[in-house]
């Protein structure tokens, strides 16, 4: 799990190959990021919440923006 105090978002990396983005205000699911082919090992959010980086055991790093699918 990763939380930046400057944002209102939490990111959770998961063994189901997804990263879930949550609101820290009401803990509702904001977005689910899928695209890795193995377990997601880590995630991080920029201070302004504009970009999320994810690292997977499939040996890939993905950068997601608020407009990414």
C-alpha positions as CSV (number, residue, x, y, z in Angstrom):
1,X,0.0,0.0,0.0
2,X,1.2,3.5,-0.7
3,X,-0.3,6.8,0.5
4,X,0.9,10.3,-0.2
5,X,-0.2,12.9,2.4
6,X,-0.4,15.6,-0.3
7,X,-3.1,13.5,-2.2
8,X,-6.3,11.9,-1.2
9,X,-5.5,8.6,-2.8
10,X,-4.2,5.2,-1.7
11,X,-2.7,2.6,-4.0
12,X,-2.6,-1.1,-3.2
13,X,-0.5,-3.5,-5.2
14,X,-1.9,-7.0,-5.4
15,X,-1.1,-10.6,-6.4
16,X,-4.2,-10.5,-8.7
17,X,-2.0,-8.5,-11.2
18,X,-3.9,-5.3,-10.4
19,X,-3.4,-2.1,-8.6
20,X,-6.4,-0.5,-6.9
21,X,-6.7,3.2,-6.3
22,X,-8.8,4.2,-3.3
23,X,-10.1,7.5,-2.0
24,X,-8.7,8.0,1.5
25,X,-11.8,10.1,2.4
26,X,-14.4,7.3,2.2
27,X,-12.2,4.3,1.1
28,X,-14.2,3.9,-2.1
29,X,-12.5,2.3,-5.1
30,X,-11.6,5.1,-7.6
31,X,-9.9,3.0,-10.2
32,X,-8.5,-0.5,-10.9
33,X,-5.3,-0.7,-13.1
34,X,-4.8,-4.0,-15.0
35,X,-2.1,-4.7,-17.5
36,X,0.7,-6.7,-15.8
37,X,1.1,-10.4,-16.6
38,X,2.2,-11.3,-13.0
39,X,1.9,-10.2,-9.4
40,X,2.3,-6.5,-8.8
41,X,5.1,-6.0,-6.3
42,X,5.0,-2.3,-5.7
43,X,3.3,0.9,-6.6
44,X,3.8,4.6,-6.0
45,X,1.8,7.8,-6.6
46,X,3.3,11.2,-7.5
47,X,2.5,14.0,-5.0
48,X,0.0,15.6,-7.3
49,X,-1.7,12.2,-8.1
50,X,-1.1,12.7,-11.8
51,X,1.0,9.5,-12.3
52,X,1.2,6.1,-10.7
53,X,4.2,3.8,-11.2
54,X,3.8,0.0,-10.8
55,X,6.3,-2.8,-10.8
56,X,5.5,-6.4,-11.4
57,X,7.2,-9.8,-11.1
58,X,6.8,-10.0,-14.9
59,X,9.8,-7.7,-15.0
60,X,7.9,-4.6,-16.2
61,X,7.4,-1.1,-14.9
62,X,4.2,0.7,-16.0
63,X,3.4,4.4,-15.7
64,X,-0.2,5.3,-15.5
65,X,-1.8,8.7,-15.8
66,X,-5.2,9.8,-14.9
67,X,-6.2,9.4,-18.5
68,X,-4.6,5.9,-19.0
69,X,-6.8,2.9,-19.7
